[in-house]
Amino acid sequence: MDSDFEQIYMEYYESIYKYLLTITKNSHLAEEITQETFYKALVNIKKYNPDYKMLTWLCTIAKNIYYSTYEKNKRYVALTDEYVKENDIINQLISNEKSEELLKAVHELEEQYKEVFILRVYGELSFKQIGNIFSKTESWARVTYYRSKLKIKEKLDEKRM
């Protein structure tokens, strides 16, 4: 049975991941739910009804996990949406300002703000990863990043005046 399930995993992994990426708009969340989907499918494989397509069954499991994750983590999903909006702001800053001015503003930040900003924007690390690097919490990383953006914006506004 293990080799049969391995075949199912190999055949449907990409489809389930892309399906979840479409609904979540977040690669990390899609990856986590994809893994959980196959775990639940393995645990419940005896309940699978062969009258239905395997892909349909897996998508149903994935969708149910997504909805339960969404309900449990409404705050997380809201923060994910906020992250997308924040990145749009950063991209606007980069496109509206000369790169040199932005880099000077980042360079003038206190060390922890500078490092968190660089790790998030240029290193594309998650807040959890940044928190781990500094031996702090994910929330600390999130707040520090937000404050660094405010400080950069202030510095750029000062230079415009």
C-alpha positions in Angstrom: 0.0 0.0 0.0 2.9 2.4 0.7 4.1 2.2 -2.9 0.6 2.7 -4.1 0.3 5.9 -2.0 3.7 7.0 -3.1 2.5 6.8 -6.7 -0.6 8.8 -5.7 1.6 11.4 -4.1 3.9 11.7 -7.1 1.0 11.9 -9.5 -1.2 14.4 -7.7 1.2 16.6 -5.6 1.7 19.3 -8.2 -2.0 19.5 -9.0 -3.0 19.8 -5.3 -0.3 22.4 -4.7 -1.3 24.6 -7.6 -5.0 24.3 -6.6 -4.1 25.5 -3.1 -1.8 28.2 -4.4 -4.7 29.5 -6.4 -7.0 29.7 -3.4 -4.4 30.8 -0.8 -2.3 33.2 -2.9 0.5 32.2 -0.5 3.2 29.6 -1.4 4.1 28.8 2.2 0.5 28.2 3.2 -0.2 26.2 0.0 2.9 24.0 0.7 1.8 23.4 4.3 -1.8 22.5 3.4 -0.6 20.3 0.5 1.5 18.3 3.0 -1.4 18.0 5.4 -3.7 17.0 2.6 -1.5 14.0 1.7 -1.1 13.1 5.4 -4.9 13.1 5.9 -5.3 11.1 2.7 -2.8 8.5 3.8 -4.5 8.2 7.2 -8.0 7.9 5.6 -7.1 6.0 2.5 -9.5 3.1 3.6 -12.4 5.6 3.4 -11.6 6.5 -0.2 -14.5 5.7 -2.5 -13.1 4.5 -5.9 -16.4 5.7 -7.6 -14.8 9.2 -7.4 -11.7 10.4 -9.0 -8.6 10.5 -6.8 -8.0 14.1 -7.7 -11.5 15.1 -6.7 -11.1 13.4 -3.3 -7.7 15.0 -2.7 -9.0 18.5 -3.7 -11.9 18.0 -1.3 -9.6 17.2 1.5 -7.3 20.2 0.6 -10.3 22.6 0.5 -11.6 21.4 3.9 -8.2 21.8 5.4 -7.9 25.3 3.9 -11.3 26.3 5.3 -10.5 25.0 8.8 -7.1 26.7 8.7 -8.7 29.9 7.5 -11.2 29.8 10.4 -8.5 29.0 13.0 -6.1 31.6 11.6 -8.2 34.5 10.4 -5.6 36.8 11.8 -2.8 35.0 9.9 -4.7 35.2 6.6 -5.4 38.9 7.3 -1.7 39.5 8.0 -0.9 37.6 4.7 -3.2 40.0 2.8 -1.6 42.9 4.7 1.9 41.6 3.6 0.8 41.7 0.0 -0.4 45.3 0.4 2.9 46.2 2.2 5.0 44.7 -0.6 3.0 46.8 -3.0 3.9 49.9 -1.0 7.6 48.9 -0.9 7.5 48.3 -4.7 6.0 51.7 -5.2 8.7 53.3 -3.0 11.3 51.6 -5.0 9.8 52.6 -8.3 9.0 56.2 -7.1 12.3 56.9 -5.5 15.7 56.4 -6.7 17.2 53.2 -5.5 20.1 55.1 -4.1 17.9 57.2 -1.9 16.1 54.1 -0.6 19.3 52.3 0.2 20.7 55.4 2.0 17.5 55.5 4.1 17.9 51.8 4.9 21.6 52.3 5.7 20.7 55.0 8.2 18.4 52.8 10.2 19.4 51.4 13.6 21.0 48.0 13.1 18.1 45.7 14.1 15.7 47.6 11.9 18.1 47.6 9.0 18.7 43.8 9.3 15.1 42.9 9.6 14.1 45.1 6.6 16.9 43.6 4.5 16.1 40.0 5.5 12.4 40.5 4.7 12.6 42.5 1.5 15.8 41.3 -0.1 16.2 38.0 1.6 12.5 37.2 1.3 12.4 35.4 4.6 9.3 34.9 6.6 8.7 36.7 9.9 9.1 33.3 11.7 12.5 32.8 10.1 13.6 36.3 10.9 12.4 35.9 14.5 14.4 32.7 14.8 17.5 34.4 13.5 17.3 37.0 16.2 16.1 34.5 18.9 12.8 36.5 19.1 9.2 35.8 18.3 7.5 36.0 14.9 5.5 39.0 16.3 8.7 40.8 17.2 9.9 40.4 13.7 6.6 41.6 12.3 6.6 44.7 14.5 10.2 45.5 13.9 9.7 45.2 10.1 6.7 47.5 10.3 8.6 50.1 12.3 11.6 49.9 9.9 9.2 50.7 7.0 7.8 53.7 8.9 11.3 55.0 9.7 12.4 54.6 6.0 9.2 56.4 4.9 10.0 59.3 7.4 13.5 59.5 6.1 12.4 59.7 2.5 9.7 62.2 3.3 12.3 64.4 5.1 14.6 64.3 2.0 11.7 65.4 -0.2 11.0 68.6 1.8 
